[in-house]
Amino acid sequence: MAMAKEASTFFDLSNENVETPGLKPLELEIEDSPAEKMPSKNPFLRYRHFYQVDYRRQRKKLFILGILIFDVCLFLAARFFLSKPNFYYFGRMIIFLALGAYFHLFAFLLIFFLIERVSNLLIRRTPKFYILQSKTLHTVIAIGLALFLTLQGFISTLQRPTIKNLNLSIQNLPAEFENFTIALVSDIHTGPTVGRSRVEEIVEIVNQLDADVVTIAGDLVDGYVDYIGDRVLPIKNLKSKYGTFIALGNHEYIHENVDHWIKFFGSNLNATVLVNSGTVLKKDGKELCIAGVDDYFAETAQIEGHKMDTEKALSSCPSSVSTTILLVHQPNGVAKVLTTLKKINKKVDLILSGHTHAGQMYIVWPVGYLVNHFFYGLYIYPESGTQIYVSSGVNFWGPPIKMLPSLCEIVKIRLHKAPNSSLA
């Protein structure tokens, strides 16, 4: 009983005056906090104890960092884009690859942001799904996808251009022009990331096609005559029976006075520049007309002395010509041409276009598809039977990225007389 009483007294914490024989009160010494004792000369410890990382905010910091990188890239691109013609090629590629990676990263972060917001609204009162709302996971996935697609797209642009064969039946095609072949090249974009060696490779491939005529449907250059004129000179070595015909694209206008490029093309490339004009090709007494219009950009940007003039371009094609081919760089320009043809009661059998790059990058593809009347491939305008081919281009614009190697294309078009043609 005595032992029980002592134990009861010992565990009665409410009795502050109880003294237990043989036990001394425990004295606790509270040391200064590590932050108070931390040596001021140790920056690592200072950072460790005073700066607590909030991982939930890392995505915002990554986004801000991305914007800063983007701004730096824009500055470098503007500084070295073409003002320094001998700027190291590797440096230019790094700048534009960084831009491509940023575009991908921004797009994926935006997508995941929307997913998080939508999931919060839909499952507000139910258990939350980690995969839908984890900011850390989404950031990691976005970075991974951006780097992967940038690298994959870059590798695609390093491949040799693909040859695409296209057989077209043309109403009223003269028998003399049966199997007439056209090499279509679009969007070479000779400039900061497309050098002379790439142009030489394109010329070599086109010459192997042994085409009757070579057409360049705009955006041959992307810069100033004084800086990149020498890079485009290999175009003069293109070989075909009837010559090379060049239409203007929007990038011929952006950096330089377009008249300087028109003069340069005509004087140095052994080619005919079609600016609201056309040329008649003759074979055994029969005729075929190739015409080209000024770019749609010239009109929308109100560039003095330049605008699309379909009627003027086709005035070079006499009424005796039964087959007409028209070069129009932008698909939205094609839509305007078709409207004009209806008004002036004229017909074009085939329109060759480019500009869209078939989207070029996965993240841009939906936008390109929505904003262009024609996007990529072969179309037939039902009201007139006009056939329209929109090329994905042989190269790229800006970041050296393309979704697939096959989208860096050179098209060989072979014309056939339609079976129900009324022309003898």
CORRA-V357026 format. One line per field, one symbol per residue. phi: phi as a letter, one per 40 degrees, with the letter a starting at -180 (. if undefined). psi: psi as a letter, one per 30 degrees, with the letter a starting at -180 (. if undefined). burial: # if it has 24 or more other C-alpha atoms within 12 Angstrom, else .. A space follows every 10 residues. Layout:
BEGIN
phi->???
psi->???
burial->???
END
This chain:
BEGIN
phi->.ccccccccc ccccccccbc dgbbdcbbbc cccdcccccc cbcccccccb bccbcccccc cccccccccc cccccccccb dacbcbdddd ccccdccccc ccdccdcccc cccccccccc ccbcbbdccd ccbccccccc cccccccccc cccccccccc dccbcbbbcb cgcddcbcgc bbcbbbfcfd icbbcccccc cccdcccccf ccabbbcgfc baicdccbdc ccdddcccba cbhbbbbcbc cccccbcdcc cdccdccbbf bbccbfaabc bbafgcbbbb babccdcdcc cfccgbacac ccccccbccc ccbbbbcbcc dccccccccc dcccfbbbca bbbagcffgg bdccdccccc cbcbbahcbb cccbgccbbb ccgcbbbgdc badbdcccbb bbbbcbccdc cccc
psi->eeeeeeeeee fiffjfgkkk kfkkkkkkjj lkleeefkkf gjeeeeeeff jkkjfffeee eeeeeeeeee eeeeeeeeeg effifgkkee eeeeefeeee eeeeeeeeee eeeeeeeeee eeheglkkke ffgjeeeeee eeeeeeeeee eeeeeefflk kkkkkkkkkk kgkkffgkgk kkjkklhehk begjaeeeee eeeeeefffh lekkkjhlhe liakefegef ffefffgkkl efakkklklf fffefljffe eeeeeeffgh lkkjjhllkk kkjhflkkkk lkllleeeee fhkkgklkie eeefffjlff kfkkkkkjek efeeeeeeee eeeghlkkek kklbefghee keffeeeeee fkekekaklk jeefgkkkkj kflfblkbki kkekeffikk kjkkklkkeg kfk.
burial->.......... .......... .......... .......... .......... ........#. .##..#..## ..#..##..# ##..#..... .######### #########. .##..#.... .......... .##.##.##. .##.###.## ####.##### ####.#.### #####.##.# ########## ######.### ###.###.## ########## #####.#### ########## .######### ###.##.##. ##.##...## ########## #.....#### ########.. .....##### #######... ########## ########.. #....##### ########## ####...#.. .########. #....##### ########## ########## ########.. ....
END
